[in-house]
Amino acid sequence: MMAPNIWNPSTKTLKRPLRLADSTLSIIVSISHPCKHASILIEVQDVDDVSSTDRETILAQVARMLRISMKDERDVQAFQDVHPKAKERGFGRLFRSPSLFEDAVGENFENECRSL
């Protein structure tokens, strides 16, 4: 995991900044999937009140990162139909950044580091 992602293996929690709706501010969130829970847990750090607009913005970024939209689910199903071993092993989703811009910058950074 590259910065700004922080993975805590003991708690299986991802911590990272996400942008708020106005795009000028960011907050730190923790994302986990506690045992025996059907859904993921998203905790906002050091903020007492999150507006409904900011909540929607945070959820959209997490959904993009974890690829949990209906389209992503259809794509995974189609991939696993073609590759049954992938389904057996639980493969099919790739983690990505909360924005396309961050994915592009991260990819470019990784390529530059490899060429050094």
C-alpha positions as CSV (number, residue, x, y, z in Angstrom):
1,M,0.0,0.0,0.0
2,M,1.3,3.4,-0.9
3,A,0.7,6.6,1.0
4,P,-1.7,8.1,1.9
5,N,-3.1,4.6,2.6
6,I,-2.3,3.1,6.0
7,W,-3.2,-0.6,6.4
8,N,-3.4,-2.0,9.9
9,P,-3.2,-5.8,9.5
10,S,-4.1,-6.6,13.2
11,T,-7.4,-4.8,13.0
12,K,-7.8,-5.2,9.2
13,T,-8.5,-1.5,8.9
14,L,-7.6,0.9,6.1
15,K,-7.1,4.5,7.2
16,R,-6.7,7.3,4.6
17,P,-7.8,10.9,3.9
18,L,-10.9,11.5,1.7
19,R,-12.1,14.7,0.2
20,L,-15.3,16.4,1.4
21,A,-18.0,17.7,-0.9
22,D,-16.4,21.1,-1.5
23,S,-13.1,19.4,-2.6
24,T,-10.9,21.9,-0.6
25,L,-10.9,19.9,2.7
26,S,-10.2,16.4,3.5
27,I,-10.7,14.2,6.6
28,I,-9.3,10.9,7.8
29,V,-11.5,7.9,7.6
30,S,-11.1,4.3,8.8
31,I,-12.7,1.6,6.7
32,S,-13.1,-1.9,8.1
33,H,-15.3,-5.0,7.8
34,P,-15.9,-6.3,11.3
35,C,-16.4,-10.0,11.7
36,K,-20.1,-11.0,11.8
37,H,-21.2,-7.8,10.1
38,A,-22.9,-7.8,6.7
39,S,-21.6,-4.3,5.8
40,I,-18.4,-2.3,6.0
41,L,-17.8,0.3,8.8
42,I,-16.7,3.8,7.8
43,E,-15.5,5.9,10.7
44,V,-14.7,9.6,10.3
45,Q,-11.8,10.7,12.6
46,D,-11.8,13.9,14.6
47,V,-15.1,15.3,13.2
48,D,-18.2,15.5,15.3
49,D,-20.8,16.2,12.7
50,V,-20.7,15.2,9.0
51,S,-23.2,16.8,6.6
52,S,-25.4,14.6,4.5
53,T,-23.6,16.0,1.3
54,D,-20.2,15.1,2.8
55,R,-21.5,11.7,3.8
56,E,-22.6,11.0,0.3
57,T,-19.3,12.2,-1.1
58,I,-17.4,9.9,1.4
59,L,-19.6,6.9,0.5
60,A,-19.1,7.5,-3.2
61,Q,-15.3,7.6,-2.8
62,V,-15.3,4.4,-0.7
63,A,-17.6,2.7,-3.3
64,R,-15.1,3.6,-6.0
65,M,-12.2,2.4,-4.0
66,L,-13.8,-1.0,-3.2
67,R,-15.7,-1.4,-6.5
68,I,-19.0,-2.0,-4.8
69,S,-21.4,-0.7,-7.4
70,M,-23.9,-2.8,-9.3
71,K,-21.9,-2.4,-12.5
72,D,-18.7,-3.6,-10.6
73,E,-20.7,-6.6,-9.3
74,R,-21.8,-7.5,-12.8
75,D,-18.2,-7.2,-14.1
76,V,-16.9,-9.5,-11.4
77,Q,-19.6,-12.0,-12.1
78,A,-18.8,-12.0,-15.8
79,F,-15.0,-12.4,-15.0
80,Q,-15.7,-15.2,-12.6
81,D,-18.0,-17.0,-15.1
82,V,-15.1,-17.1,-17.6
83,H,-12.5,-18.0,-14.9
84,P,-14.1,-20.4,-12.3
85,K,-10.8,-20.8,-10.4
86,A,-10.8,-17.0,-9.7
87,K,-14.3,-17.4,-8.2
88,E,-13.1,-20.3,-6.0
89,R,-10.3,-18.2,-4.7
90,G,-12.3,-15.0,-4.3
91,F,-10.5,-13.1,-7.0
92,G,-12.1,-10.4,-9.1
93,R,-11.8,-7.0,-7.5
94,L,-8.8,-4.7,-7.6
95,F,-8.4,-1.9,-5.1
96,R,-8.3,1.6,-6.5
97,S,-8.0,5.2,-5.3
98,P,-11.0,7.3,-4.5
99,S,-10.4,9.3,-7.7
100,L,-9.2,8.7,-11.2
101,F,-6.7,11.5,-10.8
102,E,-5.1,9.8,-7.8
103,D,-4.9,6.5,-9.6
104,A,-3.2,8.2,-12.6
105,V,-0.7,10.0,-10.3
106,G,0.0,6.9,-8.3
107,E,0.7,4.8,-11.4
108,N,3.0,7.5,-12.8
109,F,4.9,7.6,-9.5
110,E,5.3,3.8,-9.4
111,N,6.7,3.8,-12.9
112,E,9.1,6.6,-12.1
113,C,10.3,4.7,-9.0
114,R,10.9,1.5,-11.0
115,S,13.0,3.4,-13.5
116,L,15.4,4.7,-10.8
